[in-house]
Amino acid sequence: MKVAQKNNVVKVHYTGRLTSGEQFDSSEGREPLEFTVGAGQMIQGFDLAVEGMALNEKKTINLAPEQAYGPVFDQLISDVEKKNLPEGMEVSVGQDLYATAPDGQQTRVVVTQVTDTHITVDANHPLAGKELEFDIEVVEIN
């Protein structure tokens, strides 16, 4: 029986959910997800769960934030004065913006609060700090 090991290229079908049951991603209706086991291409808990799975095996895993997208880092949440935004720019809670660092690197941030004078933006991954559940099925091992 073929089993996924480090450095194998695998294809998996998956469904990701929050512990509330809300689905945030799935390969359903798409090509399976392809990655190299142990290469750091996937979140740690997902990668570790696939290692040792047999071809056509299915399982459900639960991941703590530390095995997924990590904790929420307060230093990635900041207030920006509206006067520093481009003139005429309208922002709303939940809106994605892109901030440019001094080195030119762009970072996605989400607007989490809007007041008359400031906006609050969060650069944490949207799934940071959340426990996740995945259904995984290994469909190919190379």
Helices and strands as residue ranges (DSSP letters): E 9-18, E 23-26, E 33-36, H 44-50, E 58-63, G 65-67, G 74-76, E 77-81, G 82-84, E 96-100, E 106-114, E 118-122, E 132-141
